Amino acid sequence: MEHQSLVRRLIAKPEFGPFVLLVVELVVFTAINPTFLSPLNISNTLVFTVELGLIALAMTLLMTAGEFDLSVGAVFGFSPVVMWTLFNQEVMPLELAFLVAIVIAALIGLVNGLFVTRLKIPSFLVTLGMLLVVRGTALFVTDGFPQRTWNAGDQWIAQVLVGDFHIGAFRLYMSLFWFIVVAVLFWYILTNTKFGNWIQASGGNPNAASARGVNVNRTKLILFMLCSAMAALAGIISSIRTSAANPNSGTGYELEVIAMVVIGGTALMGGRGTIVGTVLGVFILRTMRNGIVLVGVPGLAYNIFIGAIILGMMALHYGLERRHQAGN
């Protein structure tokens, strides 16, 4: 009986479904094309996966608090433009330009948060408007052309953020290290701190949370700023790795990031979030993108698979949740 109870608790966890799906993906793609698990393919998949994953981790906290941010893709493209414009024009050294870009991104998040918390405008509308403002600014500043970044290789900050190293046959980047550090930190915050309780309470029942002394507005402001700052960091890492700060980069990333978070088991309406589930969701979608190309499916069909996975995982999550509640 105890064994059955343990199995039921495991199945009821929001991370169970994503874990099973990821395992199925790995087995199916490897069976079709054995090179799927080759060191070269795994290394290439991890490079871009962790960059989007940084945004998804911050989005998990924000969505747990009952909000989401559609401007992260635009900030992803805008922040490298700011940093490299300041550096290339010799306005300031790269390290200071990096800090300025992160601070500007955080201020974008602050504006989003103030509109949502003070003016009570839904985050969907606020961040949609901010997406257009930020993307338009990036295009205006650059005239639509990428900024050169190829002189960054000898900068120490570039090595800290994106320096590559080898573990056996695997070529990895420092961005993987930062992704792991942020994932562990956010997991600890969400599950083991008072601020994590505030985040979940703010999304679950903000009125009750306020009545119990939780500063819901301040909590959401911090999370909006964090989400934008992480999008900026991810964009800067990507620009150093690809040697290009493209004002159009990050287009559509906001929807893919939200899909990663939802697939991982975080409640779309807030109140429940899981960092472990988000990590699984990140790898599910990036593995899917990589796998369908390797097995010969046209890359343009990727969105079809994303939509099907989202629908399937949402049905699974809500089905398991209803069974769990019925069991109680």
PAZAPA-4460 file (N, C-alpha, C; in steps of 0.05 Angstrom, whole numbers, plus 32768, in hexadecimal, padded with zeros to 4 digits):
% residues 328
    n_x    n_y    n_z   ca_x   ca_y   ca_z    c_x    c_y    c_z   seq   type   mol
   8011   7FE8   8000   8000   8000   8000   8011   8019   8000     1      M     A
   8027   8019   8010   8039   8030   8011   8046   8034   7FF6     2      E     A
   804D   801E   7FE9   805A   8020   7FCE   8046   802D   7FBA     3      H     A
   802D   8024   7FBB   8019   802F   7FA9   8014   804D   7FAF     4      Q     A
   8014   8054   7FC9   8010   8070   7FD0   8027   8081   7FC6     5      S     A
   8040   8077   7FC8   8057   8086   7FBE   8055   808A   7FA0     6      L     A
   804D   8075   7F91   804B   8077   7F74   8035   808B   7F6D     7      V     A
   801F   808B   7F7B   800A   809E   7F75   8014   80BB   7F7A     8      R     A
   8023   80BF   7F8F   802D   80DA   7F95   8040   80E3   7F7F     9      R     A
   8051   80D1   7F75   8063   80D7   7F60   8054   80DF   7F46    10      L     A
   8040   80CF   7F40   8030   80D4   7F28   8022   80EE   7F29    11      I     A
   8019   80F6   7F42   800A   810E   7F45   801B   8127   7F44    12      A     A
   8036   8124   7F46   8047   813B   7F45   8046   8148   7F28    13      K     A
   8047   8162   7F26   8046   816F   7F0C   805E   8169   7EFA    14      P     A
   8074   8161   7F06   808C   815B   7EF7   808B   813F   7EEA    15      E     A
   8079   812E   7EF3   8079   8112   7EE9   8073   8110   7ECB    16      F     A
   805F   811E   7EC2   8057   811E   7EA6   806E   8128   7E94    17      G     A
   807A   813F   7E9A   8090   8148   7E89   80A8   8135   7E89    18      P     A
   80AE   8129   7EA0   80C4   8116   7EA1   80BF   80FE   7E8F    19      F     A
   80A7   80F3   7E8F   80A0   80DD   7E7E   80A2   80E5   7E61    20      V     A
   8098   80FC   7E5A   8099   8106   7E3F   80B5   8109   7E35    21      L     A
   80C7   8114   7E46   80E3   8118   7E3E   80F1   80FD   7E39    22      L     A
   80EB   80EA   7E4A   80F7   80CF   7E46   80ED   80C3   7E2C    23      V     A
   80D3   80C5   7E26   80C8   80BA   7E0E   80D5   80C8   7DF5    24      V     A
   80D9   80E2   7DF6   80E6   80F0   7DE0   8102   80E5   7DDC    25      E     A
   8111   80E2   7DF1   812D   80D9   7DEE   812E   80BC   7DE2    26      L     A
   811C   80AB   7DEB   811B   8090   7DE1   8113   808F   7DC4    27      V     A
   80FE   809E   7DBD   80F4   809D   7DA1   8108   80A9   7D8E    28      V     A
   8113   80C0   7D94   8125   80CD   7D81   813F   80BD   7D7F    29      F     A
   8148   80B1   7D94   8161   80A1   7D93   815C   8088   7D83    30      T     A
   8144   807C   7D85   813E   8064   7D76   813D   806A   7D58    31      A     A
   8133   8081   7D51   8131   8089   7D35   814C   8091   7D29    32      I     A
   815B   80A0   7D39   8175   80AA   7D30   8188   80A9   7D47    33      N     A
   819A   8094   7D48   81AC   8091   7D5F   81BF   80A9   7D64    34      P     A
   81C3   80B9   7D4F   81D5   80D0   7D53   81C8   80E6   7D65    35      T     A
   81AF   80E2   7D6C   81A1   80F5   7D7D   81AF   80F8   7D98    36      F     A
   81BA   80E2   7DA3   81C8   80E3   7DBD   81E6   80E5   7DBA    37      L     A
   81F0   80ED   7DA2   820C   80F0   7D9E   8216   8108   7DAE    38      S     A
   822F   8108   7DB7   823A   811F   7DC6   8237   813A   7DB7    39      P     A
   823B   8139   7D9C   8239   8152   7D8D   821D   815D   7D8D    40      L     A
   8209   814B   7D89   81ED   8155   7D89   81E4   815E   7DA4    41      N     A
   81EC   8150   7DB9   81E4   8158   7DD4   81F1   8173   7DDB    42      I     A
   820A   8177   7DD3   8218   8190   7DD8   820A   81A7   7DCA    43      S     A
   8203   81A3   7DB1   81F6   81B8   7DA1   81DA   81BE   7DAC    44      N     A
   81CC   81AA   7DB6   81B1   81AE   7DC1   81B2   81BE   7DDB    45      T     A
   81C6   81B8   7DEB   81C8   81C6   7E05   81CE   81E3   7E02    46      L     A
   81DD   81EB   7DED   81E6   8206   7DEA   81CE   8219   7DEB    47      V     A
   81BB   8215   7DDA   81A4   8228   7DD8   818F   8222   7DED    48      F     A
   818D   8209   7DF6   8179   8201   7E09   817B   8212   7E23    49      T     A
   8194   8214   7E2D   8197   8221   7E47   8192   823F   7E45    50      V     A
   8196   824B   7E2D   8191   8268   7E2A   8173   826E   7E2D    51      E     A
   8162   825F   7E1F   8146   8262   7E23   813D   8259   7E3F    52      L     A
   814C   8245   7E4A   8145   823B   7E64   8148   8250   7E7A    53      G     A
   815B   8262   7E77   815F   8277   7E8B   8146   8289   7E8D    54      L     A
   813A   828F   7E76   8121   829F   7E76   810B   828E   7E82    55      I     A
   8109   8275   7E7B   80F3   8264   7E85   80F4   8261   7EA3    56      A     A
   810B   8260   7EAF   810D   825E   7ECC   8101   8276   7EDA    57      L     A
   8108   828E   7ED0   80FC   82A6   7EDB   80DF   82A8   7ED6    58      A     A
   80D6   82A0   7EBE   80BA   82A0   7EB7   80AA   828E   7EC9    59      M     A
   80B6   8278   7ED3   80A9   8266   7EE5   80A0   8274   7EFF    60      T     A
   80B3   8284   7F0A   80AC   8293   7F22   8096   82A7   7F1D    61      L     A
   8098   82B5   7F06   8084   82C9   7F00   8069   82BD   7EFB    62      L     A
   8067   82A7   7EED   804E   829A   7EE8   8042   828D   7F01    63      M     A
   8054   8284   7F13   804A   827A   7F2C   803C   8290   7F3C    64      T     A
   8046   82A8   7F38   8039   82BF   7F46   8021   82CA   7F37    65      A     A
   8019   82BC   7F22   8000   82C3   7F14   8003   82D6   7EFD    66      G     A
   801C   82DC   7EF4   8020   82EF   7EDE   8032   82E1   7EC9    67      E     A
   8034   82EE   7EB2   8048   82E5   7E9E   8051   82FC   7E8D    68      F     A
   8067   82F8   7E7F   8074   830F   7E71   8079   8308   7E54    69      D     A
   806B   8316   7E42   806E   8311   7E26   8084   8322   7E19    70      L     A
   8091   8332   7E29   80A7   8343   7E1E   80C2   8337   7E21    71      S     A
   80C5   831F   7E2C   80DF   8313   7E30   80EE   830E   7E16    72      V     A
   80E0   8307   7E01   80EE   8302   7DE8   80F9   831C   7DDD    73      G     A
   80EB   8332   7DDF   80F5   834C   7DD6   810D   8355   7DE7    74      A     A
   810B   8351   7E01   8122   8358   7E12   813A   8347   7E0C    75      V     A
   8136   832E   7E05   814B   831C   7DFC   815B   8328   7DE5    76      F     A
   814D   8334   7DD2   815A   8340   7DBB   8164   835C   7DC0    77      G     A
   8156   836B   7DD2   815D   8387   7DD6   8176   838B   7DE8    78      F     A
   8178   837B   7DFC   818E   837F   7E10   81AA   837B   7E03    79      S     A
   81AF   8367   7DF2   81C9   8366   7DE5   81CE   837E   7DD3    80      P     A
   81B9   8388   7DC6   81BC   83A0   7DB6   81C6   83B7   7DC6    81      V     A
   81BB   83BB   7DDE   81C3   83D0   7DF0   81E0   83CC   7DF8    82      V     A
   81E7   83B4   7E01   8202   83AF   7E0A   8217   83B3   7DF4    83      M     A
   8212   83A8   7DDD   8226   83AA   7DC7   8227   83C5   7DBA    84      W     A
   8211   83D4   7DBA   8212   83EF   7DB0   8223   8401   7DC2    85      T     A
   821F   83FE   7DDC   822F   840E   7DEF   824D   8406   7DED    86      L     A
   8253   83ED   7DEA   826E   83E4   7DE8   827B   83EB   7DCD    87      F     A
   826D   83E6   7DB7   8278   83EC   7D9D   827C   840A   7D98    88      N     A
   826B   841A   7DA4   826E   8437   7DA1   8282   8442   7DB5    89      Q     A
   828F   8431   7DC4   82A4   8438   7DD8   8299   844B   7DED    90      E     A
   827F   8448   7DF4   8273   8458   7E09   827D   844E   7E24    91      V     A
   8280   8434   7E27   8288   8428   7E40   8294   840C   7E3B    92      M     A
   82A3   8401   7E4E   82AE   83E6   7E4B   8297   83D1   7E4B    93      P     A
   829E   83BA   7E41   828A   83A5   7E3E   827D   839D   7E58    94      L     A
   828D   839C   7E6E   8282   8394   7E88   826C   83A7   7E91    95      E     A
   8272   83C1   7E8E   825E   83D5   7E97   8246   83D5   7E84    96      L     A
   824B   83D1   7E6A   8235   83D0   7E57   8222   83B8   7E5D    97      A     A
   822E   83A2   7E66   821F   838B   7E6F   820C   8392   7E86    98      F     A
   8217   839F   7E9A   8207   83A7   7EB1   81F1   83BA   7EA9    99      L     A
   81F7   83CD   7E98   81E3   83E1   7E8F   81CC   83D2   7E81   100      V     A
   81D3   83BF   7E70   81BE   83B0   7E61   81AC   83A1   7E74   101      A     A
   81B8   8394   7E89   81A8   8385   7E9C   8196   8398   7EAC   102      I     A
   81A1   83AF   7EB4   8191   83C3   7EC4   817A   83CD   7EB3   103      V     A
   817F   83D4   7E9A   816A   83DD   7E88   8154   83C8   7E85   104      I     A
   815C   83AF   7E83   8148   8399   7E81   8138   8398   7E9A   105      A     A
   8145   839A   7EB1   8137   8399   7ECB   8123   83B0   7ECD   106      A     A
   812A   83C8   7EC2   8118   83DF   7EC3   8100   83DA   7EB1   107      L     A
   8105   83CC   7E9A   80EE   83C4   7E89   80DB   83B2   7E99   108      I     A
   80E6   839F   7EA8   80D5   838E   7EB9   80C7   839E   7ECE   109      G     A
   80D5   83B2   7ED9   80C8   83C4   7EED   80B0   83D2   7EE2   110      L     A
   80B3   83DD   7ECA   809C   83EB   7EBD   8085   83D7   7EB9   111      V     A
   808B   83BF   7EAF   8076   83AB   7EAC   8068   83A6   7EC6   112      N     A
   8078   83A3   7EDB   806C   839D   7EF5   805B   83B4   7F00   113      G     A
   8064   83CC   7EFC   8055   83E3   7F06   803A   83E6   7EF8   114      L     A
   803A   83E1   7EDD   8021   83E2   7ECE   800E   83CD   7ED8   115      F     A
   8019   83B5   7EDE   8008   839F   7EE7   7FFE   83A3   7F03   116      V     A
   8010   83AB   7F16   8008   83AC   7F32   7FFA   83C6   7F3A   117      T     A
   8003   83DC   7F2E   7FF7   83F6   7F36   7FDF   83FD   7F25   118      R     A
   7FE0   83F9   7F0B   7FCA   8400   7EFA   7FB6   83E9   7EF5   119      L     A
   7FBE   83D1   7EFF   7FAD   83B9   7EFE   7FA6   83B2   7EE1   120      K     A
   7FB9   83B6   7ECF   7FB5   83AD   7EB3   7FBF   8390   7EB1   121      I     A
   7FB1   837F   7EA4   7FBA   8363   7EA1   7FD6   8361   7E95   122      P     A
   7FE6   834F   7E9F   8002   834D   7E96   8003   8346   7E78   123      S     A
   7FEF   8338   7E6E   7FEF   8331   7E52   7FF0   834B   7E41   124      F     A
   7FE0   835F   7E47   7FDF   8377   7E38   7FF7   8389   7E3D   125      L     A
   8000   838A   7E56   8017   839B   7E5C   8030   8391   7E4E   126      V     A
   8036   8378   7E50   804F   836D   7E45   804D   836A   7E27   127      T     A
   8035   8368   7E1C   8032   8368   7DFE   803A   8383   7DF4   128      L     A
   8030   8398   7E01   8038   83B3   7DF9   8056   83B8   7DFC   129      G     A
   8061   83AE   7E13   807E   83B1   7E17   808E   83A2   7E02   130      M     A
   8084   838B   7DFA   8092   837C   7DE4   8096   838E   7DCC   131      L     A
   8080   839C   7DC4   8082   83AD   7DAC   8095   83C4   7DB0   132      L     A
   8094   83D0   7DC8   80A5   83E7   7DCE   80C2   83DF   7DCD   133      V     A
   80C9   83C9   7DDB   80E5   83C0   7DDD   80EF   83B7   7DC2   134      V     A
   80E0   83A7   7DB4   80E8   839D   7D9A   80EC   83B4   7D86   135      R     A
   80D9   83C7   7D87   80DB   83DE   7D75   80F3   83EF   7D7B   136      G     A
   80FA   83F2   7D95   8112   8402   7D9D   812B   83F5   7D93   137      T     A
   812D   83DA   7D95   8144   83CB   7D8C   8148   83CF   7D6E   138      A     A
   8132   83CD   7D5F   8134   83D1   7D42   813B   83ED   7D3A   139      L     A
   8130   8401   7D49   8136   841D   7D43   8154   8423   7D49   140      F     A
   815E   841A   7D5F   817A   8420   7D66   818D   8414   7D52   141      V     A
   8187   83FC   7D48   819A   83EE   7D36   8193   83F1   7D19   142      T     A
   817D   83FF   7D12   8174   8400   7CF7   816E   83E4   7CEC   143      D     A
   8169   83D1   7CFE   8162   83B6   7CF6   817A   83A4   7CF1   144      G     A
   8192   83AE   7CF5   81AA   839E   7CEF   81B7   8394   7D09   145      F     A
   81C2   837C   7D08   81D0   8371   7D1F   81E8   8381   7D27   146      P     A
   81EF   8381   7D41   8206   838F   7D4B   821E   837B   7D4B   147      Q     A
   8235   8384   7D44   824C   8372   7D45   8255   836C   7D61   148      R     A
   825D   8353   7D66   8266   834B   7D81   827F   833A   7D80   149      T     A
   828B   8338   7D68   82A0   8324   7D66   82BA   832C   7D74   150      W     A
   82BC   8343   7D7F   82D3   834A   7D8F   82D1   8342   7DAC   151      N     A
   82BC   8333   7DB2   82B7   832C   7DCE   82C7   8315   7DD8   152      A     A
   82D3   8306   7DC5   82E1   82ED   7DCD   82F7   82F1   7DE1   153      G     A
   8304   8308   7DE1   831A   830C   7DF4   8311   831B   7E0E   154      D     A
   82F7   831E   7E11   82ED   832B   7E29   82E7   8316   7E3E   155      Q     A
   82F0   831C   7E57   82EC   8308   7E6C   82CF   8302   7E72   156      W     A
   82BE   8316   7E6F   82A2   8312   7E75   8295   82FE   7E61   157      I     A
   829F   82FF   7E48   8295   82EC   7E34   829D   82D0   7E3C   158      A     A
   82B5   82CC   7E46   82BD   82B2   7E4E   82AD   82A8   7E67   159      Q     A
   82A7   82BA   7E79   8298   82B2   7E91   827B   82AA   7E89   160      V     A
   8270   82B8   7E76   8254   82B2   7E6E   8251   829B   7E5A   161      L     A
   8264   829A   7E47   8260   8287   7E30   8279   8278   7E2A   162      V     A
   828D   8279   7E3B   82A5   826A   7E35   82A0   824C   7E33   163      G     A
   82AD   823F   7E1F   82A7   8222   7E1B   82BD   8211   7E28   164      D     A
   82B5   81F9   7E2E   82C8   81E5   7E39   82BE   81C9   7E31   165      F     A
   82D0   81B6   7E35   82C9   819B   7E2D   82C9   8188   7E45   166      H     A
   82B5   8177   7E45   82B3   8160   7E58   82B2   8147   7E47   167      I     A
   82C8   813A   7E43   82C9   8123   7E31   82C4   812D   7E15   168      G     A
   82B1   8120   7E08   82AA   8128   7DEC   8296   813E   7DEB   169      A     A
   828C   8148   7E01   8278   815C   7E02   8284   8178   7E03   170      F     A
   827B   818A   7DF1   8283   81A6   7DF2   826D   81B6   7DFF   171      R     A
   8273   81C1   7E15   825F   81D0   7E25   8267   81ED   7E28   172      L     A
   8253   81FE   7E2F   8257   821A   7E33   8251   8222   7E50   173      Y     A
   825D   8238   7E59   8258   8241   7E74   823B   8248   7E79   174      M     A
   822B   824D   7E63   820F   8253   7E67   8200   823B   7E74   175      S     A
   820A   8222   7E6F   81FE   820B   7E7C   8202   820D   7E9A   176      L     A
   821A   8215   7EA2   821F   8219   7EBF   820D   822D   7ECC   177      F     A
   8209   8244   7EBE   81F8   8259   7EC9   81DB   824F   7ECA   178      W     A
   81D2   8240   7EB6   81B7   8235   7EB6   81B3   8223   7ECF   179      F     A
   81C6   8212   7ED5   81C4   8200   7EEC   81C3   8210   7F06   180      I     A
   81D5   8224   7F08   81D5   8234   7F20   81BB   8242   7F25   181      V     A
   81B0   824F   7F0F   8197   825D   7F12   8180   824A   7F18   182      V     A
   8180   8232   7F0C   816A   821F   7F11   816A   8216   7F2E   183      A     A
   8182   8210   7F39   8184   8208   7F55   817B   821F   7F68   184      V     A
   8184   8237   7F61   817E   824F   7F72   8160   8254   7F72   185      L     A
   8153   8254   7F5A   8137   8259   7F59   8126   8243   7F65   186      F     A
   812F   822A   7F62   8122   8214   7F70   8122   8218   7F8E   187      W     A
   8139   821F   7F98   813B   8224   7FB5   8129   823B   7FBE   188      Y     A
   8129   8250   7FAF   8118   8267   7FB6   80FB   8260   7FB6   189      I     A
   80F2   8251   7FA2   80D6   824B   7F9F   80CC   8237   7FB4   190      L     A
   80DE   8225   7FBC   80D5   820E   7FCD   80DE   8211   7FEA   191      T     A
   80F1   8222   7FF0   80FD   8222   800B   80FF   823D   8018   192      N     A
   80F3   8251   800D   80F6   826C   8018   80DA   8279   801C   193      T     A
   80DA   828E   802D   80C2   829D   8031   80B9   82AB   8017   194      K     A
   80CD   82B5   8008   80C6   82C3   7FEF   80B8   82AF   7FDC   195      F     A
   80C1   8296   7FDC   80B4   8282   7FCB   8097   827E   7FD3   196      G     A
   8092   827E   7FED   8076   827C   7FF6   8066   8294   7FED   197      N     A
   8072   82AC   7FEE   8065   82C4   7FE5   805E   82C2   7FC7   198      W     A
   8070   82B7   7FB7   806B   82B4   7F9B   8053   82A2   7F96   199      I     A
   8052   828B   7FA3   803C   8279   7F9F   8022   8284   7FAA   200      Q     A
   8023   8292   7FC0   800B   829E   7FCC   8001   82B5   7FBA   201      A     A
   8013   82C4   7FAE   800B   82DA   7F9C   7FFC   82D0   7F84   202      S     A
   8003   82B8   7F7A   7FF6   82AD   7F63   7FDD   829D   7F6A   203      G     A
   7FDE   8290   7F81   7FC7   827F   7F89   7FAF   828F   7F92   204      G     A
   7FB3   82A2   7FA4   7F9D   82B2   7FAE   7FA8   82CD   7FB8   205      N     A
   7FAC   82E0   7FA6   7FB9   82F9   7FAE   7FAA   8309   7FC4   206      P     A
   7F90   8308   7FC4   7F81   8316   7FD9   7F87   830A   7FF5   207      N     A
   7F86   82EF   7FF6   7F8C   82E2   800F   7FA9   82E7   8017   208      A     A
   7FBB   82E6   8003   7FD7   82EB   8009   7FDC   8307   8014   209      A     A
   7FCF   831B   8009   7FD1   8336   8013   7FC6   8338   8030   210      S     A
   7FB0   832A   8035   7FA5   832B   8050   7FB7   831E   8065   211      A     A
   7FC9   830C   805C   7FDB   82FF   806E   7FF6   830D   806F   212      R     A
   7FF8   8325   8063   8010   8335   8065   8024   8332   804E   213      G     A
   801D   8324   8039   802E   8321   8022   802C   833A   8010   214      V     A
   8042   8346   800A   8042   835D   7FF8   8042   8353   7FDB   215      N     A
   802A   834E   7FD1   8026   8342   7FB7   8032   8353   7FA1   216      V     A
   802D   836D   7FA2   8036   837F   7F8C   8055   837F   7F8B   217      N     A
   8062   8381   7FA2   807F   8382   7FA3   808A   8367   7F98   218      R     A
   807E   8351   7FA0   8087   8337   7F96   8085   8335   7F78   219      T     A
   806F   833F   7F6D   806D   833E   7F4F   8080   8351   7F42   220      K     A
   8085   8368   7F4D   8098   837B   7F42   80B4   836E   7F40   221      L     A
   80BC   8361   7F56   80D6   8354   7F56   80D8   833F   7F40   222      I     A
   80C3   8330   7F3D   80C3   831A   7F29   80C3   8324   7F0C   223      L     A
   80B4   833A   7F07   80B5   8346   7EEC   80D1   8350   7EE6   224      F     A
   80DE   835C   7EF9   80F9   8366   7EF5   810D   834E   7EF1   225      M     A
   8109   833A   7F01   811A   8322   7EFE   8117   8315   7EE3   226      L     A
   80FE   8313   7EDA   80F8   8306   7EC0   8106   8315   7EA9   227      C     A
   8104   8330   7EA9   8111   8340   7E94   812F   833E   7E96   228      S     A
   813A   833F   7EAE   8157   833D   7EB2   8162   8322   7EA7   229      A     A
   8153   830D   7EAD   815C   82F2   7EA3   815A   82F0   7E85   230      M     A
   8146   82FD   7E79   8143   82FE   7E5C   815B   830D   7E50   231      A     A
   8163   8323   7E5D   817A   8332   7E54   8194   8321   7E56   232      A     A
   8197   8313   7E6C   81AF   8302   7E6F   81B0   82ED   7E5A   233      L     A
   8199   82E0   7E55   8198   82CB   7E40   819F   82D7   7E24   234      A     A
   8194   82EF   7E1E   819A   82FB   7E05   81B7   8302   7E01   235      G     A
   81C3   830C   7E16   81DF   8314   7E15   81F1   82FB   7E11   236      I     A
   81EA   82E6   7E20   81F9   82CD   7E1C   81F7   82C3   7E00   237      I     A
   81DF   82C4   7DF5   81DB   82BB   7DD9   81EA   82CC   7DC5   238      S     A
   81EB   82E7   7DCA   81F9   82F9   7DB8   8217   82F4   7DB8   239      S     A
   8222   82ED   7DCF   823F   82E7   7DD0   8245   82CD   7DC2   240      I     A
   8234   82BA   7DC6   8238   829F   7DB9   8236   82A0   7D9B   241      R     A
   8223   82AF   7D91   821E   82B0   7D74   822C   82C7   7D66   242      T     A
   823A   82D8   7D76   8248   82EF   7D6A   8236   8302   7D5B   243      S     A
   821E   8306   7D65   820A   8318   7D58   81F5   8320   7D6C   244      A     A
   81F0   833A   7D6D   81DA   8345   7D7D   81C4   834E   7D6A   245      A     A
   81B3   833C   7D64   819E   8341   7D50   8185   834D   7D5E   246      N     A
   817B   8364   7D56   8164   8370   7D63   814A   835F   7D5F   247      P     A
   814B   834C   7D4C   8133   833B   7D48   8135   8321   7D57   248      N     A
   814C   831C   7D64   814F   8302   7D72   813C   8302   7D8A   249      S     A
   8133   82EA   7D90   811F   82E6   7DA6   8103   82E7   7D9D   250      G     A
   80FE   82EC   7D83   80E2   82ED   7D7A   80D4   82D2   7D7E   251      T     A
   80BE   82D2   7D8C   80AF   82BA   7D91   80B8   82AB   7DA9   252      G     A
   80CF   82B3   7DB6   80D9   82A4   7DCD   80C5   82A5   7DE5   253      Y     A
   80B7   82BC   7DE7   80A5   82BE   7DFE   8090   82A8   7DFF   254      E     A
   8085   82A0   7DE8   8071   828B   7DE7   807E   8270   7DED   255      L     A
   8096   826C   7DE2   80A4   8252   7DE6   80AB   824F   7E04   256      E     A
   80B4   8265   7E10   80BB   8264   7E2D   80A3   825D   7E3E   257      V     A
   808D   826B   7E38   8074   8265   7E47   806C   8248   7E43   258      I     A
   806F   823E   7E2B   8068   8222   7E26   807A   8210   7E36   259      A     A
   8094   8216   7E38   80A6   8205   7E49   809D   8204   7E66   260      M     A
   8095   821C   7E70   808C   821D   7E8C   8072   820E   7E91   261      V     A
   805F   8211   7E7F   8045   8204   7E82   8048   81E5   7E7F   262      V     A
   8058   81DD   7E6B   805D   81C0   7E67   806A   81B4   7E80   263      I     A
   807B   81C4   7E8D   8088   81BA   7EA5   8076   81B6   7EBD   264      G     A
   805E   81C2   7EBC   804B   81BD   7ED2   8044   81D6   7EE2   265      G     A
   804F   81ED   7EDB   8047   8206   7EE9   802B   820D   7EE0   266      T     A
   801A   8215   7EF4   7FFF   821C   7EEE   7FFD   8236   7EDF   267      A     A
   7FEE   8236   7EC9   7FED   824E   7EB8   7FE0   8266   7EC6   268      L     A
   7FCE   8260   7ED9   7FC1   8275   7EE8   7FCF   827D   7F02   269      M     A
   7FE5   8270   7F08   7FF5   8277   7F1F   7FEE   8265   7F37   270      G     A
   7FFF   8268   7F4C   7FFA   825A   7F65   800B   8241   7F68   271      G     A
   8014   8236   7F52   8024   821D   7F53   803A   821E   7F3E   272      R     A
   8053   821A   7F46   8069   821B   7F33   807D   8206   7F3A   273      G     A
   808C   81FD   7F26   80A0   81E9   7F2B   80B9   81EE   7F19   274      T     A
   80CF   81F4   7F26   80E8   81F9   7F17   80F2   81DF   7F09   275      I     A
   80F0   81C9   7F18   80F8   81AF   7F0C   80E7   81A9   7EF3   276      V     A
   80CD   81AE   7EF4   80BC   81AA   7EDD   80C4   81BC   7EC6   277      G     A
   80CB   81D5   7ECC   80D3   81E7   7EB7   80EC   81DD   7EA9   278      T     A
   8100   81D4   7EB9   8118   81C9   7EAD   8111   81B2   7E9A   279      V     A
   80FF   81A1   7EA2   80F6   818B   7E91   80E8   8196   7E78   280      L     A
   80D7   81AB   7E7C   80C9   81B7   7E65   80DC   81C3   7E51   281      G     A
   80F1   81D0   7E5B   8105   81DC   7E4A   8112   81C6   7E38   282      V     A
   811A   81B0   7E44   8127   819B   7E35   8113   818C   7E23   283      F     A
   80FA   818B   7E2B   80E6   817E   7E1A   80E3   818C   7DFF   284      I     A
   80E0   81A7   7E00   80DB   81B6   7DE7   80F5   81B8   7DD7   285      L     A
   810C   81BC   7DE3   8124   81BE   7DD4   812D   81A3   7DC8   286      R     A
   8127   818E   7DD7   812C   8173   7DCD   811A   816D   7DB6   287      T     A
   8101   8176   7DB8   80EE   8172   7DA2   80F8   8181   7D89   288      M     A
   8100   819A   7D8C   810A   81A9   7D74   8121   819B   7D67   289      R     A
   8134   8192   7D77   814C   8185   7D6D   8145   816A   7D61   290      N     A
   8134   815B   7D6E   812E   813F   7D66   811E   813E   7D4C   291      G     A
   810B   8150   7D48   80FB   814E   7D30   810B   8155   7D17   292      I     A
   8120   8165   7D1B   8131   816B   7D04   8143   8153   7CFE   293      V     A
   814D   8146   7D12   815F   812F   7D0E   8150   8117   7D01   294      L     A
   8136   8114   7D08   8128   80FE   7CFC   811B   8104   7CE1   295      V     A
   8120   811D   7CD8   8117   8123   7CBD   80FC   8132   7CBB   296      G     A
   80F0   8139   7CD1   80D7   8149   7CD1   80DE   8166   7CCA   297      V     A
   80D0   8173   7CB8   80D6   818F   7CB2   80D5   81A1   7CCB   298      P     A
   80EA   81B2   7CCE   80EB   81C3   7CE5   80D3   81D5   7CE9   299      G     A
   80C6   81DC   7CD3   80AF   81EE   7CD4   8097   81E0   7CE2   300      L     A
   8099   81C6   7CE6   8083   81B8   7CF4   8087   81B9   7D12   301      A     A
   809C   81C7   7D1C   80A2   81C7   7D38   808A   81D2   7D49   302      Y     A
   807D   81E7   7D3F   8067   81F3   7D4E   8050   81E0   7D51   303      N     A
   804C   81CF   7D3D   8037   81BB   7D40   803C   81A9   7D58   304      I     A
   8055   81A0   7D5B   805C   818F   7D71   8059   819E   7D8C   305      F     A
   8062   81B7   7D8C   8060   81C7   7DA5   8043   81C9   7DAD   306      I     A
   8031   81D0   7D9B   8015   81D2   7DA1   8009   81B8   7DAB   307      G     A
   8010   81A2   7D9E   8005   8188   7DA6   800F   8181   7DC2   308      A     A
   8029   8186   7DC8   8034   8180   7DE2   8027   8191   7DF8   309      I     A
   8023   81AB   7DF2   8016   81BC   7E06   7FFA   81B2   7E0D   310      I     A
   7FEA   81AC   7DF8   7FCF   81A2   7DFC   7FCF   8188   7E0C   311      L     A
   7FE1   8176   7E04   7FE3   815C   7E12   7FEB   815E   7E2F   312      G     A
   8000   816F   7E34   8009   8172   7E4F   7FF6   8181   7E61   313      M     A
   7FE8   8194   7E56   7FD3   81A2   7E65   7FBD   818E   7E6D   314      M     A
   7FB4   817E   7E5A   7FA0   816A   7E60   7FAA   8156   7E76   315      A     A
   7FC3   814E   7E74   7FCE   813C   7E87   7FD0   8149   7EA3   316      L     A
   7FDA   8161   7EA4   7FDC   816F   7EBE   7FC1   8172   7ECC   317      H     A
   7FAD   817B   7EBD   7F93   8180   7EC9   7F86   8166   7ED0   318      Y     A
   7F8A   8151   7EC0   7F7F   8137   7EC7   7F8B   812C   7EE0   319      G     A
   7FA5   812D   7EE3   7FB2   8123   7EFB   7FAA   8134   7F14   320      L     A
   7FA7   814E   7F10   7FA0   815F   7F26   7F83   8159   7F30   321      E     A
   7F71   8154   7F1D   7F56   814D   7F25   7F55   8132   7F34   322      R     A
   7F65   811F   7F2A   7F66   8105   7F38   7F72   8107   7F54   323      R     A
   7F87   8119   7F56   7F93   811D   7F70   7F80   812A   7F83   324      H     A
   7F70   813E   7F7A   7F5D   814B   7F8B   7F46   8138   7F93   325      Q     A
   7F3E   8127   7F80   7F29   8114   7F86   7F32   80FF   7F9A   326      A     A
   7F4C   80F9   7F99   7F57   80E6   7FAD   7F58   80F1   7FC9   327      G     A
   7F5A   810C   7FCB   7F5A   8118   7FE5   7F3E   811B   7FF0   328      N     A
***
